[in-house]
């Protein structure tokens, strides 16, 4: 907080929150005596996320300094643009550098400095690597052993989204179709009214793709397949037998004021 030039009164207030914190527990309907933790605030404390972000600035500064000094080198998104060295999201970190033994050792030195200064420690069980196809197997294995981490495949996920999308976009986003298919298969075995189907389509079926679509542009053909699956569920289907669609889907997608269903 001193390095970030916070006011002394603010620092004093925060440290009081850390040092005089106490907890009480409700046991069999009665409030227990207060307990003073030996390590300050705990994970459920509302102040913790803000303090974590302040501490994470230290790791950010260490990586940024190494890049500015030319020790570590990030990746280029496109030509003549700044290189990307790291991305932080809450307590998850993505770091980009060359797959060399020197960069591996230097990165571990950065983590050691950060761990000693902050008291936080890298969870190597949850740490993973992704190498480009140009990296030799020998280098991959050596870095894996030195770091004690695992190597991920191309289409593994992060926060429910594919971490990397290659040329085969259908394989990357096919999970959306699988997830929707499982939902619809479970509903087809139930006796549902049109009103019940409408609620399920609007609140569940059509709510599955937007999360992925907010980050990626998925294939038009996949969108058509998802629409077809929802359309068949609306009109009804037994096995491979499809029932008659009495109105076009475009008409059903119009607002109810215009005669549609608002899909």
C-alpha positions as CSV (number, residue, x, y, z in Angstrom):
1,X,0.0,0.0,0.0
2,X,3.0,2.3,0.6
3,X,4.3,1.6,-2.9
4,X,0.8,2.4,-4.4
5,X,0.8,5.7,-2.4
6,X,-2.3,5.1,-0.3
7,X,-3.1,7.7,2.3
8,X,-1.7,6.9,5.8
9,X,-5.1,7.2,7.4
10,X,-6.6,4.7,4.9
11,X,-3.7,2.3,5.5
12,X,-4.2,2.5,9.3
13,X,-8.0,1.8,8.8
14,X,-7.3,-1.3,6.7
15,X,-4.7,-2.7,9.0
16,X,-7.1,-2.3,12.0
17,X,-9.7,-4.3,10.0
18,X,-7.0,-7.0,9.5
19,X,-5.6,-7.1,13.0
20,X,-8.7,-6.8,15.2
21,X,-11.1,-9.1,13.2
22,X,-13.1,-11.7,15.2
23,X,-15.7,-14.3,14.2
24,X,-18.7,-15.9,15.9
25,X,-20.5,-19.1,15.0
26,X,-24.1,-20.1,15.3
27,X,-24.3,-23.5,16.9
28,X,-27.7,-25.2,17.7
29,X,-29.3,-21.8,17.4
30,X,-27.0,-20.1,19.9
31,X,-24.2,-17.6,19.1
32,X,-20.8,-18.8,20.3
33,X,-18.1,-16.6,21.9
34,X,-16.1,-14.6,19.5
35,X,-12.8,-16.1,18.2
36,X,-9.8,-14.1,17.2
37,X,-8.0,-15.7,14.2
38,X,-4.2,-15.9,14.3
39,X,-3.8,-15.1,10.6
40,X,-6.1,-12.1,10.2
41,X,-9.0,-12.1,7.8
42,X,-10.2,-15.3,6.2
43,X,-11.5,-16.2,2.8
44,X,-15.2,-15.3,3.4
45,X,-14.3,-11.8,4.6
46,X,-15.8,-9.1,2.3
47,X,-12.5,-7.1,2.5
48,X,-10.4,-10.0,1.2
49,X,-11.0,-9.6,-2.6
50,X,-9.9,-6.0,-2.5
51,X,-6.8,-6.7,-0.5
52,X,-6.0,-9.6,-2.9
53,X,-6.1,-7.2,-5.9
54,X,-3.7,-4.9,-4.2
55,X,-1.3,-7.7,-3.4
56,X,-1.6,-9.0,-7.0
57,X,-0.2,-5.7,-8.2
58,X,3.1,-6.9,-6.9
59,X,3.1,-9.9,-9.3
60,X,2.0,-7.6,-12.1
61,X,4.9,-5.2,-11.4
62,X,7.5,-8.1,-11.3
63,X,6.3,-9.5,-14.7
64,X,6.1,-6.0,-16.2
65,X,9.6,-5.1,-15.1
66,X,11.1,-8.3,-16.5
67,X,9.4,-7.6,-19.9
68,X,10.6,-4.0,-20.0
69,X,14.1,-5.1,-19.3
70,X,13.9,-7.7,-22.1
71,X,14.4,-10.7,-19.8
72,X,10.9,-12.2,-20.6
73,X,9.2,-11.8,-23.9
74,X,5.4,-12.1,-24.4
75,X,3.5,-13.0,-27.6
76,X,2.3,-10.8,-30.4
77,X,-1.4,-10.7,-31.2
78,X,-0.7,-9.1,-34.6
79,X,2.1,-7.2,-36.3
80,X,3.3,-3.9,-35.0
81,X,1.3,-4.2,-31.8
82,X,2.4,-4.4,-28.1
83,X,3.2,-7.9,-26.9
84,X,1.0,-9.6,-24.4
85,X,2.9,-11.0,-21.4
86,X,0.1,-11.8,-18.9
87,X,-3.6,-11.7,-18.1
88,X,-5.1,-11.7,-14.6
89,X,-8.6,-12.7,-13.7
90,X,-9.4,-12.8,-10.0
91,X,-7.0,-15.3,-8.6
92,X,-6.2,-16.9,-12.0
93,X,-3.2,-15.8,-14.0
94,X,-2.3,-16.5,-17.6
95,X,1.4,-15.8,-18.4
96,X,2.9,-15.8,-21.9
97,X,6.6,-16.3,-22.6
98,X,9.1,-18.3,-24.6
99,X,9.3,-22.0,-24.0
100,X,12.9,-22.0,-22.9
101,X,14.6,-23.3,-19.8
102,X,15.9,-19.8,-19.0
103,X,12.4,-18.3,-19.1
104,X,11.2,-21.2,-17.0
105,X,13.8,-20.7,-14.3
106,X,13.4,-16.9,-14.3
107,X,9.6,-17.2,-14.0
108,X,10.1,-19.4,-11.0
109,X,12.3,-16.8,-9.4
110,X,9.6,-14.2,-9.9
111,X,7.1,-16.5,-8.2
112,X,9.5,-17.1,-5.3
113,X,10.0,-13.3,-4.7
114,X,6.2,-12.8,-4.8
115,X,5.6,-15.8,-2.5
116,X,8.0,-14.5,0.1
117,X,6.6,-10.9,-0.1
118,X,2.9,-11.7,-0.1
119,X,2.7,-15.0,1.8
120,X,0.7,-16.5,-1.1
121,X,1.9,-19.6,-2.8
122,X,1.6,-20.9,-6.3
123,X,-0.7,-24.0,-6.5
124,X,1.3,-26.2,-8.8
125,X,-1.4,-28.9,-8.8
126,X,-3.7,-26.4,-10.6
127,X,-0.9,-25.0,-12.8
128,X,-0.8,-26.1,-16.4
129,X,1.1,-25.4,-19.6
130,X,0.2,-25.1,-23.2
131,X,3.1,-25.3,-25.7
132,X,3.1,-24.3,-29.4
133,X,3.6,-27.1,-32.0
134,X,7.2,-25.8,-32.6
135,X,8.3,-26.7,-29.0
136,X,10.2,-29.9,-28.9
137,X,9.1,-32.8,-26.7
138,X,12.4,-32.7,-24.8
139,X,11.9,-29.1,-23.8
140,X,8.3,-29.7,-22.9
141,X,9.2,-32.5,-20.6
142,X,12.1,-30.6,-19.0
143,X,9.9,-27.6,-18.3
144,X,7.1,-29.8,-17.0
145,X,9.5,-31.5,-14.6
146,X,11.1,-28.2,-13.4
147,X,7.8,-26.6,-12.7
148,X,6.0,-29.7,-11.5
149,X,2.9,-28.8,-13.5
150,X,0.7,-30.6,-16.1
151,X,0.4,-30.0,-19.9
152,X,-3.1,-29.2,-21.2
153,X,-4.6,-30.1,-24.6
154,X,-5.9,-27.6,-27.0
155,X,-9.6,-27.8,-26.3
156,X,-9.6,-27.8,-22.5
157,X,-11.9,-25.2,-20.9
158,X,-11.5,-22.2,-18.6
159,X,-14.6,-20.8,-16.9
160,X,-16.8,-23.0,-19.1
161,X,-15.2,-21.7,-22.4
162,X,-12.5,-23.2,-24.6
163,X,-9.1,-21.8,-23.6
164,X,-7.9,-22.0,-27.2
165,X,-9.8,-22.1,-30.5
166,X,-8.1,-23.5,-33.5
167,X,-9.2,-23.9,-37.1
168,X,-11.7,-26.6,-36.2
169,X,-14.2,-24.3,-34.5
170,X,-16.9,-26.9,-34.7
171,X,-14.9,-29.2,-32.3
172,X,-14.3,-26.2,-30.0
173,X,-18.0,-25.3,-29.6
174,X,-19.6,-28.7,-30.1
175,X,-20.2,-28.8,-26.4
176,X,-23.0,-26.2,-26.7
177,X,-24.9,-28.6,-29.0
178,X,-24.2,-31.6,-26.6
179,X,-25.4,-29.6,-23.6
180,X,-28.6,-28.4,-25.4
181,X,-29.3,-31.9,-26.7
182,X,-29.1,-33.4,-23.2
183,X,-31.5,-30.7,-21.9
184,X,-34.0,-31.3,-24.7
185,X,-33.8,-35.1,-24.3
186,X,-34.8,-34.9,-20.7
187,X,-37.8,-32.7,-21.5
188,X,-39.1,-34.8,-24.3
189,X,-40.0,-37.6,-21.9
190,X,-42.3,-35.3,-19.9
191,X,-45.9,-34.2,-20.6
192,X,-45.5,-30.5,-21.1
193,X,-48.0,-27.9,-22.2
194,X,-47.2,-25.3,-24.8
195,X,-46.8,-22.8,-22.0
196,X,-44.3,-25.1,-20.2
197,X,-42.3,-25.6,-23.4
198,X,-42.2,-21.9,-23.9
199,X,-40.8,-21.2,-20.5
200,X,-38.2,-24.0,-20.8
201,X,-37.1,-22.7,-24.3
202,X,-36.8,-19.1,-23.2
203,X,-35.2,-19.6,-19.8
204,X,-33.0,-22.6,-20.4
205,X,-32.5,-23.7,-24.0
206,X,-32.0,-20.2,-25.5
207,X,-29.9,-19.2,-22.5
208,X,-27.2,-21.8,-23.1
209,X,-25.4,-20.3,-26.2
210,X,-25.3,-16.5,-25.3
211,X,-22.5,-17.0,-22.7
212,X,-20.2,-18.5,-25.3
213,X,-21.4,-16.1,-28.0
214,X,-20.5,-13.1,-25.7
215,X,-16.8,-14.0,-26.2
216,X,-16.6,-15.9,-29.5
217,X,-18.2,-15.8,-32.9
218,X,-19.6,-19.3,-33.4
219,X,-20.4,-20.8,-36.8
220,X,-23.6,-19.9,-38.5
221,X,-24.2,-23.6,-39.3
222,X,-24.0,-24.4,-35.6
223,X,-26.5,-21.7,-34.8
224,X,-28.8,-23.2,-37.4
225,X,-28.5,-26.7,-35.8
226,X,-29.3,-25.3,-32.4
227,X,-32.3,-23.5,-33.8
228,X,-33.4,-26.7,-35.5
229,X,-33.2,-28.7,-32.3
230,X,-35.3,-26.1,-30.4
231,X,-37.8,-25.9,-33.2
232,X,-38.3,-29.7,-33.2
233,X,-38.8,-29.7,-29.5
234,X,-41.4,-27.0,-29.8
235,X,-43.5,-28.7,-32.4
236,X,-42.9,-32.2,-30.9
237,X,-40.9,-35.2,-32.0
238,X,-41.0,-38.9,-31.4
239,X,-37.7,-40.6,-32.2
240,X,-36.8,-39.7,-35.8
241,X,-40.4,-38.7,-36.6
242,X,-40.9,-35.0,-36.9
243,X,-44.3,-33.3,-36.5
244,X,-45.7,-30.6,-38.8
245,X,-44.5,-27.1,-38.2
246,X,-47.6,-25.0,-38.6
247,X,-45.8,-21.6,-38.6
248,X,-42.3,-20.6,-39.7
249,X,-39.8,-20.2,-37.0
250,X,-39.1,-16.6,-38.0
251,X,-42.8,-15.9,-37.3
252,X,-42.5,-17.5,-33.8
253,X,-39.4,-15.4,-33.1
254,X,-41.4,-12.2,-33.5
255,X,-42.8,-10.4,-30.3
256,X,-46.1,-11.6,-29.0
257,X,-47.6,-8.2,-29.9
258,X,-46.9,-9.0,-33.6
259,X,-48.4,-12.5,-33.4
260,X,-45.2,-14.5,-32.5
261,X,-44.0,-16.2,-29.4
262,X,-41.0,-14.0,-28.6
263,X,-38.4,-16.7,-29.0
